[in-house]
Amino acid sequence: MMPDDFRRLALALEGAEERVHMHHPDFRVGGRIFATLGYPDAAWGMVKLNPEQQNDLVRAQPAVFSPVNGAWGRQGCTRVALSAATAAVLGPAIRMAWENARAAKPRPKATASSRGTARPRGSKATTRSRG
């Protein structure tokens, strides 16, 4: 599979859009990333699964899927070896990642009231005594 094949599978899903994150392409639905391409290099993709989905795919297709290193991998971020992937294997994984992102709670937008009543940058509270 080539990166453009991965891209086509991701963008075929309803509401999916391509953006750039950390200098490589990502694919989002509802503002949430569900897949990326090109990290750590052009030979790889990534799908954001839950840990159970990741475990199932890694067991079934270890030549294609492996957990990302560290905490991201423990949370379900799963590397895809593009050279070993086929549309028949990768398509369902991308769809699962897309469904997970769609089902996630929307992130609340920050408002002035949710940020508190902080003073403007650079200002300091002072207490003056009247004497």
C-alpha positions, 0 to 999 in steps of 0.5 A, a space after each residue: 500500500 502506498 501513502 495515497 492509498 491510505 489517504 483515499 481510505 481515510 478521506 472516503 469516510 463521511 466528514 473526514 478531512 486532511 490537515 497537518 499535525 507535527 509536520 505530517 498529514 493527519 485525518 480528522 472527523 469532528 476536529 478529532 484525529 483518527 489517523 496519521 501518515 508519515 511518522 516516523 517516516 513515509 513507510 508508516 501510518 497510524 490509526 487511533 484505536 482503543 486498547 482492545 481493538 489494538 490488541 485484536 489487530 496486532 494479534 491478527 496481523 502482526 506484520 501490519 499493526 504494532 503499538 506506537 511506543 510509550 503512553 500513546 501506544 498504551 492508549 491505542 495508537 497503532 502503527 501501520 506498516 504500509 508495505 505490508 497493509 492491504 485495503 482489505 486489512 487496513 480499511 476496517 481499522 481506519 473505519 474503527 478509528 473514525 468511529 472512535 473519533 466520531 463517538 468521542 465527546 466534543 471538546 468544550 471551547 474555552 471561553 473567558 468565563 471558563 478560563 477564570 478571571 485572570 489578570 492581564 499578562 504582566 500585571 501584578 496584584 499589589 496591596 497598598 496600605 494607607 498610612 
